[in-house]
Amino acid sequence: MKFKRLFRDLLLCELVEEPSETEGGIILPSETVPQKAKVLMQGPGRLTRKGRLVTMDTKIGDTVYFSRLSEHAYPGMEKGHVIISESTILGVEHVNIN
């Protein structure tokens, strides 16, 4: 399924696979590990009660962390793609350019 555009503060993200085992060999339950994804497309932002547009803090290409409970996958979407709301993002990964 291809999207032309997204509404409000919604983000189309591609999931990034994370190892479910630590370097020491401890297996992490999948429910406790935040999901990691790359932002592919985003809506314009959310509207306040007075109708003012609040722009998004994320950018296309950002790698974000979010709770697994907040993702939405719909029939027909490409495998590994999910839609999330910006308000459910736990953090954005910092990229060191040096």
Backbone as CSV, one residue per row, in Angstrom:
resi,resn,N_x,N_y,N_z,CA_x,CA_y,CA_z,C_x,C_y,C_z
1,MET,0.848,-1.172,0.000,0.000,0.000,0.000,0.896,1.239,0.000
2,LYS,0.659,2.132,-0.914,1.408,3.381,-0.999,0.543,4.504,-0.432
3,PHE,1.162,5.365,0.340,0.447,6.503,0.899,0.823,7.765,0.137
4,LYS,-0.172,8.581,-0.162,0.077,9.863,-0.815,0.524,10.887,0.215
5,ARG,-0.151,10.891,1.375,0.204,11.781,2.478,-0.414,11.246,3.767
6,LEU,0.095,11.736,4.883,-0.425,11.364,6.195,-1.043,12.591,6.842
7,PHE,-1.948,12.373,7.759,-2.641,13.460,8.443,-2.103,13.649,9.847
8,ARG,-2.381,14.811,10.409,-2.047,15.184,11.784,-0.600,14.858,12.127
9,ASP,-0.392,14.233,13.274,0.974,13.940,13.740,1.336,12.467,13.534
10,LEU,0.870,11.907,12.425,1.160,10.496,12.138,2.452,10.344,11.359
11,LEU,3.144,9.233,11.620,4.418,8.921,10.975,4.345,7.531,10.358
12,LEU,4.831,7.388,9.129,5.005,6.080,8.518,6.458,5.700,8.738
13,CYS,6.687,4.568,9.381,8.043,4.167,9.758,8.344,2.765,9.261
14,GLU,9.633,2.539,9.016,10.125,1.207,8.669,10.840,0.657,9.892
15,LEU,10.425,-0.506,10.352,11.010,-1.094,11.548,12.466,-1.466,11.318
16,VAL,13.282,-1.260,12.342,14.693,-1.623,12.324,14.848,-2.787,13.291
17,GLU,15.395,-3.874,12.818,15.554,-5.062,13.663,16.628,-4.823,14.717
18,GLU,16.292,-5.123,15.944,17.211,-5.014,17.068,17.489,-6.415,17.599
19,PRO,18.705,-6.671,18.036,18.979,-7.990,18.619,18.173,-8.185,19.905
20,SER,17.629,-9.384,20.080,16.839,-9.662,21.280,17.684,-10.315,22.364
21,GLU,18.992,-10.309,22.166,19.913,-10.899,23.126,21.051,-9.915,23.387
22,THR,21.433,-9.756,24.658,22.529,-8.858,25.002,23.865,-9.512,24.674
23,GLU,24.938,-8.725,24.752,26.274,-9.272,24.488,26.634,-10.381,25.469
24,GLY,26.087,-10.309,26.680,26.363,-11.319,27.688,25.527,-12.579,27.534
25,GLY,24.588,-12.588,26.567,23.787,-13.777,26.309,22.418,-13.765,26.960
26,ILE,22.040,-12.663,27.600,20.724,-12.590,28.235,19.673,-12.313,27.163
27,ILE,18.635,-13.136,27.130,17.560,-12.967,26.150,16.535,-12.005,26.728
28,LEU,16.232,-10.940,25.965,15.287,-9.925,26.409,13.891,-10.246,25.883
29,PRO,12.865,-10.176,26.745,11.493,-10.389,26.260,11.114,-9.257,25.303
30,SER,10.446,-9.573,24.219,10.148,-8.580,23.192,9.209,-7.479,23.690
31,GLU,8.398,-7.744,24.712,7.464,-6.736,25.207,8.176,-5.605,25.948
32,THR,9.348,-5.865,26.495,10.023,-4.859,27.315,10.968,-3.977,26.522
33,VAL,11.319,-4.372,25.315,12.275,-3.622,24.509,11.514,-2.628,23.632
34,PRO,11.856,-1.331,23.694,11.192,-0.377,22.802,11.507,-0.699,21.341
35,GLN,10.565,-0.424,20.480,10.735,-0.679,19.049,11.535,0.458,18.424
36,LYS,12.369,0.141,17.466,13.203,1.123,16.770,12.757,1.166,15.317
37,ALA,12.610,2.383,14.750,12.156,2.514,13.372,12.709,3.783,12.741
38,LYS,12.770,3.769,11.417,13.223,4.925,10.650,12.002,5.616,10.048
39,VAL,11.922,6.941,10.191,10.787,7.717,9.687,10.891,7.842,8.168
40,LEU,9.847,7.383,7.461,9.811,7.459,6.009,8.942,8.605,5.502
41,MET,7.865,8.899,6.231,6.902,9.911,5.814,6.211,10.443,7.059
42,GLN,5.807,11.712,7.029,5.129,12.262,8.195,4.064,13.254,7.785
43,GLY,3.096,13.437,8.689,2.047,14.419,8.474,2.549,15.811,8.817
44,PRO,1.700,16.835,8.655,2.119,18.211,8.889,2.283,18.573,10.363
45,GLY,1.617,17.876,11.258,1.653,18.196,12.688,0.254,18.142,13.257
46,ARG,0.123,18.548,14.502,-1.202,18.508,15.136,-1.757,19.925,15.281
47,LEU,-3.075,20.007,15.394,-3.733,21.289,15.579,-4.096,21.477,17.048
48,THR,-3.919,22.708,17.546,-4.352,23.024,18.903,-5.853,23.292,18.885
49,ARG,-6.428,23.481,20.041,-7.867,23.784,20.118,-8.211,25.099,19.427
50,LYS,-7.253,25.995,19.356,-7.476,27.290,18.700,-7.176,27.227,17.200
51,GLY,-6.815,26.047,16.693,-6.589,25.864,15.275,-5.175,26.168,14.812
52,ARG,-4.245,26.368,15.733,-2.856,26.647,15.364,-2.130,25.323,15.115
53,LEU,-1.328,25.297,14.052,-0.579,24.090,13.697,0.710,24.016,14.503
54,VAL,0.908,22.896,15.199,2.150,22.629,15.921,2.944,21.659,15.057
55,THR,4.076,22.123,14.518,4.853,21.292,13.595,5.518,20.124,14.317
56,MET,5.954,19.165,13.530,6.555,17.943,14.059,7.976,18.205,14.541
57,ASP,8.381,17.500,15.606,9.756,17.573,16.109,10.666,16.590,15.377
58,THR,10.078,15.601,14.741,10.868,14.612,14.010,11.042,15.050,12.564
59,LYS,12.000,14.415,11.894,12.237,14.680,10.476,12.288,13.345,9.743
60,ILE,12.045,13.391,8.448,12.163,12.187,7.637,13.622,11.736,7.686
61,GLY,13.827,10.461,7.940,15.170,9.906,8.066,15.615,9.701,9.503
62,ASP,14.905,10.307,10.476,15.235,10.112,11.890,14.991,8.661,12.292
63,THR,15.790,8.173,13.225,15.562,6.865,13.833,14.955,7.118,15.200
64,VAL,13.764,6.568,15.423,13.013,6.845,16.644,12.752,5.562,17.420
65,TYR,12.525,5.712,18.709,12.141,4.614,19.591,10.720,4.866,20.076
66,PHE,9.904,3.817,20.103,8.523,3.948,20.560,8.076,2.637,21.187
67,SER,6.992,2.705,21.937,6.453,1.513,22.586,5.820,0.595,21.544
68,ARG,6.010,-0.683,21.711,5.415,-1.658,20.782,3.891,-1.592,20.785
69,LEU,3.304,-1.137,21.869,1.848,-1.077,21.967,1.248,0.054,21.143
70,SER,2.077,0.998,20.668,1.541,2.160,19.966,1.595,2.042,18.449
71,GLU,2.077,0.930,17.923,2.208,0.803,16.474,0.920,0.264,15.854
72,HIS,0.680,0.672,14.616,-0.490,0.219,13.866,-0.029,-0.271,12.500
73,ALA,-0.356,-1.506,12.184,-0.082,-2.062,10.864,-1.431,-2.432,10.251
74,TYR,-1.607,-2.119,8.995,-2.880,-2.349,8.328,-2.692,-3.333,7.186
75,PRO,-3.754,-4.073,6.848,-3.656,-5.005,5.721,-3.256,-4.253,4.450
76,GLY,-2.345,-4.822,3.705,-1.899,-4.203,2.472,-0.646,-3.360,2.623
77,MET,-0.249,-3.062,3.860,0.984,-2.299,4.070,2.179,-3.198,3.810
78,GLU,3.276,-2.592,3.390,4.492,-3.367,3.173,4.964,-3.966,4.498
79,LYS,5.551,-5.139,4.421,6.034,-5.811,5.637,7.112,-4.964,6.305
80,GLY,7.005,-4.812,7.615,7.981,-4.043,8.368,7.666,-2.562,8.454
81,HIS,6.535,-2.127,7.888,6.117,-0.731,7.980,4.985,-0.598,8.974
82,VAL,5.022,0.460,9.772,3.980,0.733,10.757,3.662,2.226,10.744
83,ILE,2.485,2.561,11.260,2.098,3.956,11.444,2.031,4.210,12.939
84,ILE,2.686,5.278,13.386,2.647,5.661,14.794,2.336,7.150,14.897
85,SER,1.918,7.567,16.071,1.685,8.980,16.349,2.956,9.563,16.963
86,GLU,3.267,10.814,16.630,4.484,11.419,17.176,4.432,11.490,18.703
87,SER,3.241,11.588,19.261,3.120,11.690,20.718,3.526,10.409,21.438
88,THR,3.645,9.298,20.715,4.034,8.030,21.350,5.532,7.759,21.250
89,ILE,6.287,8.675,20.636,7.731,8.476,20.491,8.417,8.690,21.832
90,LEU,9.283,7.750,22.190,10.031,7.836,23.440,11.306,8.648,23.275
91,GLY,11.909,8.616,22.081,13.138,9.359,21.842,13.604,9.219,20.415
92,VAL,14.527,10.107,20.027,15.125,10.084,18.699,16.606,9.753,18.872
93,GLU,17.098,8.837,18.050,18.498,8.412,18.151,19.425,9.517,17.643
94,HIS,20.465,9.780,18.401,21.453,10.789,18.021,22.471,10.149,17.095
95,VAL,22.769,10.826,16.001,23.761,10.326,15.060,25.013,11.191,15.187
96,ASN,26.136,10.563,15.530,27.404,11.277,15.657,28.064,11.305,14.283
97,ILE,28.267,12.499,13.744,28.796,12.648,12.395,30.314,12.534,12.363
98,ASN,30.992,12.738,13.478,32.466,12.712,13.497,33.008,11.370,13.162
